[in-house]
Amino acid sequence: SDGFVALSDDGTVETKEQAVAWVRANKWANAENEFRYQISDIVFYGADTANVYGVGSFNGSGPRGAGRMQYTSANIFVRQGARWRPAFSHTSRAACAPKGSS
């Protein structure tokens, strides 16, 4: 949705435009094939609002070299007409580690 807001674990608040700009500036090689999002649950609040939460992870090459990235997120979606649109996202426990580290 146009009013999308992202809130990170350090308290940073981003608009949709800022979040998209960050993703474009911090590309991870082959993310379209290696990124995984494991949905823990989807909770519906009426017919037009849903909370989708789970864990995102990626193993590959990012802006700082090869590594692993993982985070937990909760994402609110609202139905607008026939489409579900993201309205809010919160990430926590975001961490990146060099490949080969535990």
C-alpha positions as CSV (number, residue, x, y, z in Angstrom):
1,S,0.0,0.0,0.0
2,D,1.1,3.6,-0.5
3,G,1.3,4.1,3.3
4,F,3.7,1.1,3.9
5,V,6.0,1.5,6.9
6,A,9.0,-0.7,7.8
7,L,10.3,-0.8,11.4
8,S,13.7,-2.5,12.1
9,D,15.0,-3.9,15.3
10,D,17.2,-0.8,15.9
11,G,14.1,1.4,15.7
12,T,14.7,2.7,12.2
13,V,11.4,3.6,10.4
14,E,11.3,3.6,6.6
15,T,8.8,4.4,4.0
16,K,8.1,2.2,1.1
17,E,10.3,4.3,-1.1
18,Q,13.2,4.2,1.4
19,A,12.9,0.4,1.9
20,V,12.9,-0.2,-1.9
21,A,15.9,2.2,-2.3
22,W,17.9,0.3,0.4
23,V,17.2,-3.1,-1.3
24,R,18.3,-1.7,-4.7
25,A,21.5,-0.3,-3.2
26,N,22.4,-3.5,-1.1
27,K,21.9,-6.3,-3.6
28,W,22.7,-9.9,-2.7
29,A,23.9,-11.9,-5.7
30,N,21.4,-14.6,-6.8
31,A,18.9,-13.5,-4.1
32,E,16.0,-14.3,-6.4
33,N,17.1,-18.0,-6.2
34,E,18.6,-18.3,-2.7
35,F,16.4,-16.2,-0.5
36,R,13.9,-18.2,1.7
37,Y,11.0,-17.0,3.8
38,Q,9.6,-19.6,6.1
39,I,6.1,-18.6,7.2
40,S,5.4,-19.5,10.8
41,D,1.8,-18.5,10.7
42,I,-0.8,-16.3,9.1
43,V,-3.4,-14.7,11.4
44,F,-6.4,-13.0,9.9
45,Y,-8.2,-10.1,11.5
46,G,-11.5,-10.1,9.7
47,A,-11.6,-10.4,5.9
48,D,-9.2,-7.6,4.9
49,T,-6.2,-7.7,7.3
50,A,-3.6,-10.4,7.9
51,N,-0.4,-10.8,9.9
52,V,2.2,-13.0,8.2
53,Y,5.2,-13.8,10.4
54,G,8.2,-16.0,10.0
55,V,12.0,-16.1,9.3
56,G,13.8,-14.9,6.2
57,S,17.2,-16.3,5.4
58,F,19.8,-16.1,2.6
59,N,23.2,-17.7,2.0
60,G,25.2,-16.1,-0.7
61,S,27.2,-13.0,-1.6
62,G,26.1,-9.6,-0.4
63,P,27.5,-6.1,-0.3
64,R,30.2,-7.1,2.2
65,G,31.2,-10.4,0.6
66,A,30.0,-14.0,1.0
67,G,27.9,-14.7,4.1
68,R,24.6,-15.7,5.7
69,M,21.8,-13.4,6.6
70,Q,18.8,-14.2,8.8
71,Y,15.9,-12.2,10.4
72,T,12.5,-12.6,12.0
73,S,9.6,-10.5,10.7
74,A,6.0,-9.7,11.2
75,N,4.2,-8.3,8.2
76,I,0.7,-6.7,8.0
77,F,-1.2,-7.0,4.8
78,V,-4.5,-5.3,3.9
79,R,-6.8,-6.4,1.1
80,Q,-7.5,-3.6,-1.4
81,G,-10.0,-4.7,-3.9
82,A,-8.9,-8.2,-5.1
83,R,-5.2,-7.7,-4.1
84,W,-3.3,-8.1,-0.8
85,R,-0.9,-5.2,-0.2
86,P,1.9,-4.9,2.4
87,A,1.1,-2.1,4.9
88,F,3.6,-2.7,7.7
89,S,6.7,-4.8,8.4
90,H,8.8,-5.2,11.5
91,T,12.1,-7.1,11.5
92,S,14.0,-8.3,14.5
93,R,17.0,-10.4,15.3
94,A,18.5,-9.4,12.0
95,A,22.1,-10.8,11.7
96,C,24.7,-11.3,9.0
97,A,27.7,-13.6,9.4
98,P,30.6,-14.4,7.1
99,K,30.3,-17.7,5.3
100,G,31.9,-20.5,7.3
101,S,31.4,-18.9,10.7
102,S,28.9,-20.3,13.2
